[in-house]
Amino acid sequence: MAQSQFAIETISLTKVFPDWWGRPRVVAVDDLNLQIRRNEIYGFLGPNGSGKTTTIKLLLNLLYPTRGAALVLGGGSSDPAISSRIGYLPEESYLYRYLTAYETLDFYGRLFGFPSAVRKGRIETLLDMVGLAGAGNRQVGTFSKGMARRIGLAQALINDPDLLILDEPTSGMDPMGTRQIKDLLVELARRGKTIFLCSHLLADVEDVCDRIGILYGGKMQVEGPVRQLLEQTGKTQIQTPRLSDAAISRIREILRQEQAECEIIHPMDKLEGFFVRTVTKARQEMQPTSGVGAGSGISGFLAGKEIVRQPGILDQLVSVRPAQTTVKTEVDTTAVTTQPAASQSLPHQDLLQMLTTSKTEVPLPLTPTESSSAAAQEEKPVDAVKEDLLQQLLDRRKKTDDTTTPTNHGTRGEKSE
Amino acid sequence: MKKVWAVARNTIAQALRMRIAGVVIILLLILLPMMSMIMIGDGTLLGKLQTFSSYGLSLVGLMLCVLTIAISTFTLSDEIKRQQIFMVVTKPVCRWQILLGKFLGVVILDVFLLLFFASVVYVLTCLIPYMAETSPQERQRAQNEFFTAREGLKTVVDETELRGRAEERYRQLEKDRRLPETMSQTDVLTQLFNEERIREQSIEPAKSRRWDFKGVRPAADPNTMIFVRYKYDASVTPPDGQIYGLWSIGDLQSYEQGTLTTPIYNVPRDAPTRVVQEFAVPANAVTKEGYLGVGFVNSPELNASTVMVQDLEVLYKVGTFTDNYCRTILLLLIRLIFLAALGITLTTWLSFPVAVLVCVSVFAVGTINGFIVESLESLGTGVGMVYQFTIQPLLSLLPRFDGDFSPTKYVVSGRIVRWLFLLRAAGETIGLKALLLMLFGMLVFRSREVAKTAV
């Protein structure tokens, strides 16, 4: 089949589950038209029972559509030529409890028809990659859910797939694992793979996905690039290192002149980041554990593919991705959130200049809003801090106690080493 | 093929984890040696050998059939139930490859278990003569009648001739106007035919009878024996229940013409009625052309009643016990292979308990298939049409495990399983029935939604 421009395409995909008598009972997927481009990380969201998993099963021919069609990599996934390029992680890892981790991966490797030398090499690197190198000879029946999940992920990657279909990849994983997987997904996308990620852990989706779609009642409710959907264009956020009270008062003074209201807070670190740092520290001190190991970097064989994606494209698509930010040990930044009015009027020339120039690079932190729409309320990361603005702000130190409940923090760029 | 093999290996690993496999293995390992100790049979060495080998093989066959049914119905249905199949069918494996792999896995396991337990029965059987206190005669008899592989030639009753005779008698009766008015023509004919059949077997007092066997080809060894197997019946059972007969074996045709090409052996035999008997004569009674005459004289001094000689058979050694034992095991394997195909096919659309039920039913019908067919046919005329178009084709679709297809029959009477028969059985049961089943299963599985959920 000719190379389709879409990795996944569904045309009026509909699935109706009948009852015992064959009468239509539940419309699980309703006239769904998905178009997922190659080399994209697509987040497929929705509450429980919204039809996410059913859609995946339709894509993989585990279920047959009532109406419409599902094309994967330009064809039907029952075609071995197509399915050999797909990696699939089901919502739960349905493993053979009596096989060891190594045997499990070996079995799936055999299903792809790989010769034993290839299987051996890949299994070893994959086990290493998912942090189970020490547990290769343990039966997977003895694994915790998170460990089983890691094996599930490893089996999905054993064929170096072009398309990864992941159903709740981070469910049951510890935060370290979640972080590793998110990093892995971004890296895989960088290596030219398409990732179809189905999750209701919104933070995970937001961190890695280029585009998301929200499904409800089997229908697509909203779809678009994450940045476009989440950006609050009416707000501006400035983040600086700790400021003196004097400086803060001076900023307040400036903003008052701009007729903008602001709240000044100390941003909270995300618990995820804190957890990752703590465990990383413990690992560096070589404390013993019977659980999963650290896991190495991405498996070598996965790099085999030509790199399609430009290094910077993720950054453009999602948000700012600083090259390498080391883990911060102390958080002493102060976030300044300004209200819309601030960016409209322009008395203070130089500050305004800085605020607007920084806008493209500094995503705006948001305070939580009403909790009705699922994804749109998620916080936005703050990564880069403009040096010169900081300097300027520091120059105008002033004392103030005006700190409110902090909510903001960086996520995306904060890579653990 | 690599992919099929991967599924097969996994199926074996899965089956070995099932407790039932362990239970069957342990049970057989306890029961078989116990049986070899306590089974006596009719008290003779031959009887002990026959009883043990018969029950031992039957037990192994039954246990392995049960195990095969359990594993073959479990392996696929469990993977579907536990949804492990999701991660298999989404790999570049065709659905038929999965089914074939499962089938192969079960069959390979069967082959290993059958080999093992058949060897256990074999070794125990061979040990029995050394364990029991027996006379050399008994040992010799066991050698001749059990530790051997014999070809059997049966007398062929020419049914068309019998029917012809019956029709002739019918016409005679019609001409004489002596036909019973209350009976239909078919009933009269059936009765006449049965009378003719009995008359064919009957030897009145002071009468004799000769049966001719052609194509008797015993081994060239001068020590080879020819065995005559028969069963007496009598029109009136004598008071002591014994029939006294005189047999003569040899080239009777030439003898009656006055020449003597082979020795003629005269064997007096007295035996109870309705019990299968056997005696032996040296093989030089057979002519070079393979002719053997068997004569029977109903001596009027000893018997007062008409004697019927039934199931007359001439047996002679053509192979070794070990070789023949292997062939009977193959016969057993055919059965297991069929059940494996059946179980896996059923679970492509049935759940585990339903599939087990169907499998056990098919197995049960299979073990008495011949009996059902015979009894239905003898009930015959009244159910004719209905039977012919409903039950008969259904029964012929089912496998046959009894009668000629029963492995114990061959081992017990030291009778050879002919290769041709084995091939035919394999072709019919595996090549046709099991293959059709598997193809059907693949078709069903291909169109099945493995993730189907009931609402």
Chai-1 contact restraints between the chains, C-beta under 6 A:
chainA,res_idxA,chainB,res_idxB,connection_type,confidence,min_distance_angstrom,max_distance_angstrom,comment,restraint_id
A,F17,B,V455,contact,1.0,0.0,6.0,A-B,restraint_1
A,D19,B,V455,contact,1.0,0.0,6.0,A-B,restraint_2
A,R25,B,V455,contact,1.0,0.0,6.0,A-B,restraint_3
A,V26,B,V455,contact,1.0,0.0,6.0,A-B,restraint_4
A,K57,B,A451,contact,1.0,0.0,6.0,A-B,restraint_5
A,L60,B,T90,contact,1.0,0.0,6.0,A-B,restraint_6
A,L62,B,F86,contact,1.0,0.0,6.0,A-B,restraint_7
A,L62,B,V450,contact,1.0,0.0,6.0,A-B,restraint_8
A,L62,B,A451,contact,1.0,0.0,6.0,A-B,restraint_9
A,L63,B,E449,contact,1.0,0.0,6.0,A-B,restraint_10
A,L63,B,A451,contact,1.0,0.0,6.0,A-B,restraint_11
A,Y64,B,E449,contact,1.0,0.0,6.0,A-B,restraint_12
A,P80,B,P92,contact,1.0,0.0,6.0,A-B,restraint_13
A,S83,B,P92,contact,1.0,0.0,6.0,A-B,restraint_14
A,S84,B,P92,contact,1.0,0.0,6.0,A-B,restraint_15
A,Y88,B,T90,contact,1.0,0.0,6.0,A-B,restraint_16
A,P90,B,F86,contact,1.0,0.0,6.0,A-B,restraint_17
A,Y94,B,R82,contact,1.0,0.0,6.0,A-B,restraint_18
A,Y94,B,Q83,contact,1.0,0.0,6.0,A-B,restraint_19
A,Y94,B,Q84,contact,1.0,0.0,6.0,A-B,restraint_20
A,Y94,B,F86,contact,1.0,0.0,6.0,A-B,restraint_21
A,Y98,B,R17,contact,1.0,0.0,6.0,A-B,restraint_22
A,F107,B,A6,contact,1.0,0.0,6.0,A-B,restraint_23
A,F107,B,N10,contact,1.0,0.0,6.0,A-B,restraint_24
A,R110,B,A6,contact,1.0,0.0,6.0,A-B,restraint_25
A,L111,B,K3,contact,1.0,0.0,6.0,A-B,restraint_26
A,L111,B,A6,contact,1.0,0.0,6.0,A-B,restraint_27
A,L111,B,K91,contact,1.0,0.0,6.0,A-B,restraint_28
A,L111,B,V93,contact,1.0,0.0,6.0,A-B,restraint_29
A,G113,B,K2,contact,1.0,0.0,6.0,A-B,restraint_30
A,G113,B,K3,contact,1.0,0.0,6.0,A-B,restraint_31
